Amino acid sequence: EYNLIFERFLNPERISMPDIDIDFCYERRGEVIDYVIEKYGADKVAQIITFGTMKAKAVVRDVGRVLNMTYAEADVIAKMIPFDLKMTLKLALETSPDLQNAYDGDGRVRRLIDTAKALEGMPRHASTHAAGVVISKKSIDEYVPLYNSDKGVSTQFPMGTIEELGLLKMDFLGLRNLTVIRDALDFIEQNHGVRIDFSRMRQDDSQVFELIGSGNTQGVFQLESSGMIRFLKELKPDCFEDIIAGIALYRPGPMASIPVYIKNKKNPKKIKYAHERLSPILSVTYGCMVYQEQVMQIVRDLAGYTYGQSDMVRRAMSKKKMDVMLREEEKFIFGEADENGVVRVDGCVRKGVPEAAAREIFRQMISFAEYAFNKSHAAAYAVLTYRTAYLKAYYPAEFMAALMTSMMGEAAQIAKYVRNCAEMGIEVLPPDINESEKKFSVKDGKIRFGLLGVKNVGEGVIDAILRARTEKGAPKSIFEFINNVSIGEINRKAVESLILAGALDCLNPNRAAHIAVYEKLIESAQNSARKTVEGQLSLFQLNGTEMRGIVEYESLPLVEDFAKSDRMAREKEMLGIYLTGHPLSDRRRIIDRVSNITTEEIIHFRENPNVRDNMETLMVVIINRAKTQITKSGKVMAFLDVEDLFGGVEVIVFPNVYERCAQAVFEDAIVVLRGRLNFVDEETPRVIAEKITSVEVAEAFYRRKEPEATAQAAM
């Protein structure tokens, strides 16, 4: 149906083994590896080593540190190196005038670069490939040396060498989205009594395309980035082929074709082809070459290549083998015969395509082929895209609960999805010992935070709580809660964390009162259990009722609850996010007035061309962590973790700035932060602080300015 070609994967004329990449539910990937070991033998299966090498920017920073250059000095040099995955120091000197000038004019920089060039490309460390597994016919140590790491046995040869030796390499990948789909389907069956079978459904639901075109694609496979969201909102996909093409196009290289693709989709009558016989091949992508399979189909249909021959052309083009391509051009245009005169390839001219048109088509194929994507790959991904979008369109609460379960422990992601739930009108309720399950759950269209998301609360404690709830019913007080749970399976830290996270608010909303009594209740229960083990009769068992000693409190002590800001801070510490409120929620006015960027835009800097190195930033943030450090010169600097309403970033406060603003820099402080973005390779940018002011000072400043502005407007 989608013109996928098996010969792209395997054909009789192919010499090398194909890439076999298989995605599994990430929770069960280990079972697949165990199965392969059991089936083929432990001596015939190994994982594959990979070597991290010293890349251009990294080696400059490493060498700079060894040569006693300051971080700032080495960083300046590293940033003169243009960012490119294939960048080398030799190429950087040729393409960056700033780097060349520094190299020529400063002896220290020359020594740094020369030393770095000698080390560039050398292995920096060894690790195990994330997915690669090799399977051999005989014991694997007959083919390659082995390496014993903390992750098990792996080869000492990297993947390229393994392939050259002719061994079969497979990639077993754990894909989180498959786990999300599985969990969402289970939630839907529990709550709605419906078991969705995607294998019996077509990918043509208009409501799904509407959701994708709206940009509400957080959690939808492959469509989460801000750049992809912008692309899809403009494209307005209305068929499955659009999703396949979107996944194939939104990558470096083919991304340049996106404007043409969108324009041609909106104006199909204006599409022009180098020859009319391209129309049935390229019409599905509105006249644009998008897939490797289209190159293969062009050479087959227009020049008479076999499936195997067409794949050889595709490989030569993708690897930019110019000598092979020059020979292929003549074959493509005029055909080819063997030594006996038997025609092996007809060629375009013999099949009725003019030479000029054939040369233009071949030129287009060459310029495109380096970036062409495997349509089979894009289509398989698009299936998951469609399925996750379907679940979000029709069962948003169940889908988001499954999504957040998969991100348990990743606070920034959970916070992002909680905000998305609020935008869709789905309430995310705090953890609750009487309502929560181990993971996120759904009831009456609302999502309940899972107990596993609470810091210091392990699975053993949760199992004990759930078991007690099933066997003895939901407790009505903290006394009953401690009494019901097997005391050997819970601990002080877990109970304290549950209280501060709000999980015991269902018993009494006064968290301070619970904090005041929980230790003595646990201690009393432990003493009672110890005496019971020793065969001694507790005073409180005399009436035949097991009270385990928890009767010294008839009710909670009358203590004042924590202040709202304190409750939120402790809740954030336990859950990783602000759930029932956010300290910045009351600061919307100053945020709207001051901020020129959000942490979310910084985190997703790759998707936003307006976010660039050294750009000025102005934000209202709360300081979650402040760590000071003494420099070699004896001055104090600070490293801060800050967050706004959208996420968090790291801030570096150098001594000259810290000296001026130290009184505003402390944990839980809400401040106005002015600084500049600092890009370090592919890491999330940091902010280099230039000024930090308490939010109260900033608000007072703007309050003074407002009457002046009003008076000027009246004049």
Beta strands, then each sheet from edge to edge (+ up, - down):
strand 1: 20-25
strand 2: 45-53
strand 3: 123-135
strand 4: 146-149
strand 5: 152-155
strand 6: 168-175
strand 7: 336-337
strand 8: 343-345
strand 9: 428-429
strand 10: 441-443
strand 11: 446-448
strand 12: 616-630
strand 13: 636-643
strand 14: 648-653
strand 15: 670-678
strand 16: 686-694
sheet 1: 1+ 6+ 3- 2+
sheet 2: 4+ 5-
sheet 3: 7+ 8-
sheet 4: 9+ 11+ 10-
sheet 5: 12+ 13- 14+ 16+ 15- 12+
end
